[in-house]
Amino acid sequence: MQINFTTRKKEIGLFIGALLSIMCFALNPFSLPNQANLVLAITVLMIVWWITEALPMPVVALLPIVLFPSFGIAPLKEVSKAYGDPIVFLFMGGFFLALAIEKWNLHKRMALGIITVTGTNGNRIILGFIMATGFLSLWLSNTATTMMMFPIALSVIHVIKAHNKNEKNVHNFSLVLMLCIAYASNFALGTVIATPPNVAYVGYIEERFNHTIAFVDWLVLFMPLTVILLLLLYLVLVKWLYPNHIKHSIEASSAIKKAQKQLGTMSVAEWSVLSVFSFTVLLWIIKDLLNKWQSFVVLDDTIIAIMGAVLLFLLPSNTKAVDRKSERLLSWPDAEKMAWDVLLLFGGGIALANALEDSQLVHEFGTELATIATDNLFLIILIVTTISVFLSEVISNLALVIILSPVVSSLALSLNINPLLLGIPMTLGASCACMLPMGTPPNAIIFAKGHIKMEHMMRTGLVLNIVCILVISLFCWLFMPMLPL
């Protein structure tokens, strides 16, 4: 029955998307020029098919290659450039770094090390998982981080259940630990590569305004925001909604130490991956200084990311493969795990955003919004963030940023304010959906494992959505004007 329902849902989505697109073009409700009306109709088609998942999202992202040249909206060469945008390669480099970290189990060592430092009573274990998950998600995909932390959390929960008789305490501990893995992955916003929405928006700004948001500028401004959100996550769940009252557990400590012991000492491969990772992050941070000191080599974030990826394919791991030859840190078969679908989504999103801009459709929409907007900057930021957070509960956060970036930029220009003052809160809010499983991939992973009931996710998520909206809005309103983003 599940298969039939899923198939029927996709068929309905295909039909509704096509019908709304045709009606939009035929009726032209906004009295748009022909080209703008065509772009709007295609946008409606892509949005509906993205929301309903009538087709795989990366397949929908390929539609601009077919439809834009066919209907004379943009030449094929111009459309295809979007799929080779530097931001696409920035994320590709980040994916390769993540693959190497996961391949050699460096991520587990990082996570277990942080948890060991925090202690083993219920609250400290949860805090350790929040810290470990949040830190890893700054550099790895939040999906990969959640998948990696989940089995570790399950083993700790099993130990706690075996040595605690109070069912309510154990239930609260288990519930919070599962939720924290998902939410800490979502709230890690402190680097450009932390979430797909961040990368997508940075790419849009570079394409639309020819303005590069430096990796280090983003890091300096939004790492404190990440720390605040992770701390509030701990306080809201542990101290308010689900207190567990579980004291120090020698057994839990032993389970974590056993997992560390099983990893053994760091291998040469782990040290090599850590070195490449640290080298890449260091270059991201000092890139601007290096470019000022010399002009022989000019670096940017994408070049650095791909440089780090290439090094992983060059450096030996000092382990022997089946053919007895020394294996590299990464080999091409490892790239099978690459999130190629996300890279296609970026390309399709950039192509769609370019068409929306070129047709002046978004500018007109932003101008109309500006006529009803308030002069209170904080209130505008709050409204934009609220819309972003709650819309991302039902729309892919990546697709949402792709759709809203041109809109909020045009709104900001109409109000004569810096587009980043609205665009960045919108982008950050898109990663913070907490109420529904489809809000973010980490939410879906935790819910799909069967350990979280919908009522718990809805109740907890609503509280955290409100917290995120207020904190992100206040933070951006107060501190963004201080840095030259």
N, C-alpha and C positions, 0 to 999 in steps of 0.2 A: 504493500500500500504506500509505503514511503517513497518508493521509486516512482510509482504512478503519480503521486502528488507532486513530487519534484519536477517530473517531466511536464505535467500539466501546468505548473507554475511558470516554467520557462516558456512554454508555448503561449501562455497568456501574456507574458512579458514581451515576447516578440511581436505579438499582434498589437498590443496597446502602444508599444513604441512606434511601430510603423504607422499605425492609424493616427496617433497624435502628430507625428512628423508631417504626414500628408495633409492633415487638416490645418496645421500651422502654416504650411506653405500655400495651400489653396485659399484660405480665408485671409491671410496676412492681417491679423488683428491689430497690429501696431502700425499699419500703413508704412512699411519699410520699403526702401529701394529693393530691387530684385535680388541683388547679390547678398545684401544683409538678411533678407528674408530666407534665402537659401541656407545661409550659415546658421540662422536660428533654427530652421527645420532640422538640419543635421545635428545641431547641438541637442535639441530635444530628443532625437532618436538615440544619441549616444548616452545621454543622461538616464533615460528610462531603461535602456538595456544594461547600463551599469548598475542602477538601483535594483532591478529585478534579477540581475545575473542571468538574463535570457541567453546570453553568450558569454564565454569566458572573458573577463575584463581585458586581457591583453589583445584578444581578437577584436573587441570593440575599438580598442585604441588604434588598430590598423585601418579603420574605416576612412580616416582622412586621406590616406594614400590612394584609395579608390575613388572617393566621392569628390574631393576638392578639385583634382585635375579634370575629372569627367564633367563637372558642372562649371568649369571655368573660374572657380573661386581662387585658385592659386596653381602655378605650374608645378609639375611633379618634382622637379629639382628643388624648388623652394620647400615643398612639403616634406620631402625626404630628409632635408637638412635637419629638421627638428629631431629626428630619431638618432642623429649623430651629434647632438648638442653636447658641449663640454660637461654639462651637469650629469648627463647620462654616464659619461666615462668616470666622473668623480664617484658616483655611486658604485659603478662597477669595480673601481679600485678598492672601495670600502668593503664590498662583498668578498673580494679575493682575500683581503686581510682577515675578514671574519672566518672564511673557510679554513685558512691556515691555523688560526687560533683554535677552532673546533677540532680540526683534524688531529692535532697533537695534544689535545686535552688540556691546553693551557687555561681555557675558560674555567674548567672545574677546579683547577688549582687556585685560581684567583678567588673564585666564589667561596671555597672551603676555607681559604686563609682569612678572608674577611669575617666569616661566621665564627671562626675560632677566636678571633680578637674580641668579639662582642660578648662572649659568655654563653651559658646554656640554659638560663631560666627562660620561661615562655616568652616574656616580652623581649628579652635580649636576642633570642633566636629569631624572632620576627624582625627585629631591627637589623640583625645581620643579613637576613634575606633581602630586606628592602635595600640596604646599602650595596650588597653584592649585585642584585638584579639591576638597580639603578646605574651602578658604575659600568657594568658590562653592556647595558643597553645604550650607553652613550656612544659606543664604538661598534657594537654588533647590531644586527637587525633585532627589533623587539620581539619578532616571532621566534628567531633562533634562540634568543636569551630565555624566553618563556619555556620553550621546549627543553632547553638544557637544565633550567632550574627545577622543573616539575618533578623529575624522578628523585632529585636530592631532597626536595620537600617531602615527598611521599615517604622516603625512608625515615626521616626525622619524625613525621607524624606517627608512623608505625611504632617507633620506639616510645614516644610520649604516651600513646594509647596503652601500651603494654605495662606502663609503670605509673599510671594515674587512674584512680577509680572514679573521680568526679566527672560524670559524662558531660555536664554542661561546660565545664572548663575545657575539656578536651575538644568538644564540639566547637567552641569559640576559637580555640587555638588553631584547629585544623581549617576552619572557615577563613580566618584572617590570613593564615599563611598562604592559602591558595589565592585569595583575592589580591594579596600584596604582590605576588609574583606578576600577575597581569598588570595591576595598576602602577607598580614601580617601573615596569617596562614602558608603559605609556607616558609616565611623567618625566622620563629622562629626556629633557629637551635641550641640554646644555651644549650640544655640538650640532654643526650643520648636518652631519651624516647620521644623527641619532634616530631620526624618523624620516620616512619617505616624504611627508608633507614639508618638512624643513628643506629638503633638497629640491623639491619641486618649486617651492616659492623662491628660493635663492636663484634658481635657474630662470624663473619668470622675470624677476627683477633685472637680472643681467641681460636678458633678451629684450625686455620692454624698455628699460631706461638706461641700458648700457652702464649699469652700476654694479660693481662687485661688492658683495658683503663678505668681508674677510673672515676666514675661519676663526682667527684669534679674537676678532671683535665680537662675534657671536658667542664664543666661549666665555669671554670676560663678562658679558652682560647677562647671559642666560644660565650659566652654571649656578650662580646664587639662587635663581628662580627654581632650578631643579632641586637644590638642597632644601629650599623652603617647602616645595610641594611634597617631597619625600618625608620631611619631618611632620608636616600636617597629615599626611597619609598615616603615619605611625600613631599620632595623637588621636585622630578621629576614630580609627579602627580599634586600637588597643586600649586607649584610655576612656573612650566614650561608648562606642557602639557594641563592642564585643570584648570586654575584659576577660582574661583567662585565669589569672591568679595562680599560674603554674610556677612553682619555685625551681631552683637550680636542680638539674637532672644529671647525675653522673652518667647514666645510660646514654642520654642524648649526646653528651660530650664524647663518650666512647665511640658512638656511631660515627661522629664527624671525624674523630682522630683515626678511626679504622679506614674511612674513605680516603683520608690523606695518606695513610700508610700504604694503601693499595696503589696509589699513584706513584709511590717511590720518590727518589730524588729526581730533580729536573734533568731531562735528557738534553743532549746537544741540540736536538731539533727544537725543543721548547725554548732554550736560550736563544737560538737563532731567530725564531719567530718573534719572541719578545723584543729582540734587538731591532728587527725590521719594523715592528709595530711602534716602538719607542722613537726610532729614527724618523718615521713618517709623521708621527704626532709632533715631534720637535720641529720638523721643517714647516709644518702647518703653522706653528706658533711663531717662529722667527722668520718666516718667509719675507715679510715686508722689510725687515732689517737687512736681510741678505740682498734683496733687490736694490736697496738704497746704497749699500756699501760697494757693490760691483755691478757691472752691466754685461759681463761675459756670459753668465747664465741667468736667464729670467725665469722665475718660478711662479706658478699659481697653484691653487688647491688641486685642480684636476691633474696637472703634471705630476705633482707630488704623490697623489694617490696611485696613479698608474706606475710611477717609478717604484713605489713600494711593492705593488703587485708583481712587476717584472722581477724584482729582487727575489721574491718568493719562488719564482720558477727557475732562477739562476743558482741559488745557494743550495748546497747539498745538505741532507738531513743526517748524514753519517749512519744511516740504517740501510740494510740490504733488502732490496725488493726480491721478487720471485726469480728474476733473471740474474740475481747476484750482483747487479750493478747498484751503485749508490743512488738511492732515491732522492729526488729534490724535495724541498719543503712543500711545494705544490707541483702536481703533474696535471696534464690536461684532463684526464678522466675525472679529477676532482671538480672540474668546472661544470660537470653534469648537475651538481648541486646548486649552481648559480641561479639566482632568482631572475632569470631572463625575462619572465613575465612582467616583473616590476620595471625593468629597463624599457620594455616596449610601452608600458603605461606612461612613463615619463615622456617618451617621444611623442606618443599620441596626444598627451596633455599639452605639450608645448605647441604642437601643430594646431590643435583646437584653439588655444589661447591666441596664437598669432592670427588665425582667421577672424576671431572675435574682435581683435584690435584693428585689423586692416579694414574690416567692414564698418567700423565705427559704431557697431551695435552696442558694445559694452559702454562706450563713452556716452551714448544716448541714455542708456539705462542708469548709469551713474549720475548723469545730470538730472534725470527725473527724481532719483532718490535724494539728491542734494536739495531739491526744492522743499522737501518735507523734513529735512534733517535739522537737528537742533544745533545751536552754536556752542553747546557745552561739549568740549572735547572728550572729557571722561565719559559722559553719557553715550557718545557715539561709539567709543571704544568698547564700552560695556555691552551695548546692543550688538555690535559686530561679533564680539567674543561669544555672547550668548547664542546667537544664531548659529555660529560655527560649531559650538560644543553639541548642541542638541540636534542639529542636522546630521552631524557625523555619527549619531547613533544609528541612523538608517541608511546613510550613504557612505561609501568608502571614503576614509579621510583623505586619501590621495586624490580621488576624483573630486572631492569637495573643494580642496585647495585649487585644483586645476580650474574648476568652474568659477569659484569666487574671487580668485586673484585679480582678474581683469575688472570685475565689478567694483571691488573695494578700492582699487587703484583709481578708477574713474571717479568714484565718489569722493575720494580724498582730493583729487585734482580740482574737482568742482567746488570744494570747500576751501581750496588754497592751503591745504596742509600737506605735510610730507606723506606720501603713500605708505611708507613703512609704518607709520603710527597706527594705521588700520590693518595693513596687510599682515604684519607680524603677529599681533594678537589673534587675528583670524587663523593664522597658520598654527600657532601654539594650541589654540582651543580645539583645533581639529584632531589633535592627538589625545585629547583628554576625555573622550566619551567613556563613561563607566557603567551605564545603566543596562545596556543590552549586549548580548553575545556578539551580534554583528557589528558593534561599534568599532572594535579594533581586533586585529588578529589575536593578540594575547587574551582578550576577553573570550573569544571563540574557543581558543585552545583549552582554557581552564573550564569553561562551561561544558565543552564537549566530553571532557573526561568523566562527567557525571558526579563531581564532588560539590557542585554549587547549584542550588536551586534558584529558579528565576526570581522568586520573591526576595531572596537575599541580595542578588545582584541589583535588582531594581531599587530596593531600599537604600543599600549602601551607595550605589551609583548616583542616585539623585542627590544625596548629601555631598558626595565628592564633586559632582558636576557644579553645584553651587559654589563650593569652596574654590574650585579651579577658575571659574568665571570671575569671581571677585578678586582672587590673588593675581591672576594674569592681567586683568584690566588695571588694577592698581599699580602693579609692578611696571607695566609698559607705560602707563600715564606718567609715573613719577620718574623713571630712570632712563627710558629710551632717549629723551631729548639730550641727555648728558653725553652720549657717545655719538661720534660722527658715522653712524651706519649709512 
